[in-house]
Structure formats: structure tokens, C-alpha cells
Amino acid sequence: MAVGFLITVMCSPIFIPFLKRLKFGQSIREEGPESHQVKSGTPTMGGLMIIFATVIASLALTWFETSLLMTKELAIALIVLVGYGLIGFLDDFIIIAKKRNLGLTSKQKMLAQIVIAVVVYWILHNSDFSTAVTLPGTDLSLEFGWLYSVLILLMLVGTSNAVNLTDGLDGLVSGTASIAFAAFGIIGWAYGLPSEIVIFTFAMVGALLGFLVFNSHPAKVFMGDTGSLAVGASLAIIAILMKLELLLILIGGVFVVETLSVMLQVIVFKATGQRVLKMSPLHHHYELSGWSEWRVVATFWTVGFICAALGVYIEVFI
């Protein structure tokens, strides 16, 4: 965690001015909260720092711990991190190059996300990876068989997009995601799971906290889709590799609620023409209700911490 943190903190003062020189500034949605327009031009693609720090810290410390350059579990985690980060990078780059708030089409992003999920399932399937899913806090499990491929697809694509939807306020995702990764790291350490998985998880915590130093309000850099898609997918693959698939729903509770708020808004509006929320995702609703940006972020961090603590309690102490 310390190595991931230090790499991010040391690289950011070099990387952020580099992004400014390239004029890689964020385009703000016109339909978004009016107060966000002042953020237009803030450097984006900061997720590259998170990915870089996590990859370097994971590889270096896995080699130090196991004398192996890379294990199969770490390779899978890095494929997901870099693969989904690349999708986000292409999306961000097209937005910047075309000077508009539209990068890859939703179909293009979805197809690319599905392809990586299929590759991950193929690797796991050929490694005799268990397709049973355990109910958190119990010894009860259900064998999914070939349906496990669908579960992996839903987890990787769903979580990456859920985190992407949540990434709308300074420090919101970097804070909540670091809490969620820390919860999985604690569980992995308590269970004595393979060290490379725990190392990767805590490397991500450190990288996110290091990024938070520059991403907290007022943000000097945004992670962009480069970061949010990579972070979300990595959270899902950690839950999969630790065989804690269902626990992701609780530990990632903030991301689940944010996604449900968007779905509810769309469904109700199409059915009745009325809006349930002033704006979705949910964090924008509170902003438009008069909450300061910092109050919204701090509240969501608190909820994320409670969800993570409950997840650790259920899995470790029950």
C-alpha cells in the first residue's frame, strides 16, 4: 500500500503538468450541474497514474515475496486492470481529440468490455477455477456451472460501469474505491489467500489514496474513464479471484446504489414522464438539493466505510 501510494504521489507532480501541456482537459456535460462548469479544462486521464503505480508495486512486491515475476492470479488481475484502462483511455482520448463530451459509442465500449471478460473466463475455465458461489458468512454454496461465465461478465462489465457512473465528484471514486479494496485486502490477509492477490489489492488502495491527494476538492486532476473503468473492473476481478462474488454487492454498496438510481430515474421517466431524482446519479441529486460537494463526498465515503466494515465483519467474524 505504501509503495503504491508513494509511486502515485511522486509521479503526479510530473504527470499532471504533462497532461496540461498536452491540453488533455476534461469536457464537462452541459446537462450536468451548472456548478461543475468551472471544472472544464481540468487535466483528465489521471487514471494512468493509478494503473502505473498498481502495476509496478504489484510486480515488484510479488517478485520480492514469491521470487516469481508474475503468477497466474496476478496476470489475470493485471489483464483486467490494463485492459479496461485501455478502453477508458481510448474513450478519453477521443473526447479530447474531438473536443466533445462523447468518445467511444456505448456499443463499442460494451463490446470491448465483453471481449476482455470472455478472455478472463477462458483463462479461469482452463485453470479449473471453481464455479461455485458461496453465500457470505455461511458454508452454503451454489454450483453455477456454465452460468458462471455469465456471472463473470455481469460482474466485470457491471462494476466497471457502476464505478464510472459514480465518478462525478472530486475524490468520490478514489475515496470509496480505496475503502472497498481495503476491505477485500483485509479479508484476503485474514484468510491467508495467495499473497499476490492481497499485494495487488493493497497496491490499488495505495495508488488510489495517492491519487486522492491530487483529486480531492478542488481536484487538480480527474481519473477519467481511464481510471474509473480500470478501478471498477479490478474491484470485480478481486472479488472473483477471492471467491467473494456476492460480497461485492455489499462492499461495493455505494456503486450499486448509484447505478440503481440511474436505472430508476430512466425507468420512471420513460413510464410516467416524471423524475424521481432532481438528477441522476444519486450524488447529483444531493448537490442540486443544496449539499456542498464536500458534504456529498464525505457522506458517500462514510456509507462506503459502513458497507465495507459490514462485509469484513460478515466474512471474517461470523
Steps between C-alpha positions, in 0.01 A plus 500: 500500500785735589682427175187562291439824690856628463522423128177692432593797721848525350386468138196728515688834522678400179207340321233766568697787337572261209124451453452877510762555231325245280172684572338180622223687679165366618187586300207562734149390399275797425207317658695447823485725809583859404754523784715241323570721199791661685671158491520505121861470388622320813751233386346157458637149428649503852399136520825425316683580824283258696561224245874568483547504877293184551682305227849598622422443870329165432776361279784620723354374827372172354853430378637596842248274676495198268815541283265474200464772239129432478247238608186398313275682748700821473510469121118484491468801728744701288326400176176638639661816642692588184234374258213701644737792550580489128129514415460803722815659355366470145170652612674791675740558212223518241309748718808722530599467134151587375438765770161353590353302788457181296775248444442135413138409439325298769496198267874526437581524870265216588646272232855566617403438863330173407803381300730546801247327728487203260881479498503501881239223517694294246818526711316410820311215333824347376645531849226284657377804692205422725163603361325471837378819669487517879242692701695753714534405865388141442628169367215484249602504135331466165664342198454731201665284236497673159291782647814612681612651169191722506576598859856602410368702208243678717753569776775641279279703268254601770754608762720689254199699379366547854827660611502706181153636585614582854800699376329840498639691799851583618640209700177299499625190319860512622371507860221244479700262281804509731269406788351210302840367393625528858208285618586225250867531592425453870286194426768355272768557765281348775431190288862462394409519130782498242730791579500638146124560513529681833800697371308611191203601713701713742710643215173628356405648838830686515476623141144627556596679823800655326272615218254638757768746613460674164139404429337629819298821474597715320641232272824566315445193283216259412543125450273499194358183350861380489491470876137432582458205261832350611425545870148357472604195301794438736265506798287236330791272408633513856159386628506220242855384576426503874175307440302779667276575205180579693682703764585753229137614511539605864858629500433690178164620632556864401559401137193275504275779632640751250424262212151421629427873527574542130290198405209619717515849353493370142226242558265737685557786256426280197189359668354818651695797368584590862842509667558319828827686559595856411786347304666160484731345610401546862794725595372767260157488667654599832706771332188655348327467839747750643773276638858615447719276288718416800195406710376261231841337461558466876154348545557247221842412646332436834237276342775319309694446823191357675436263207865391499507449877183288483654293222815435701298418812273255320784321322766497772317498832176311435 
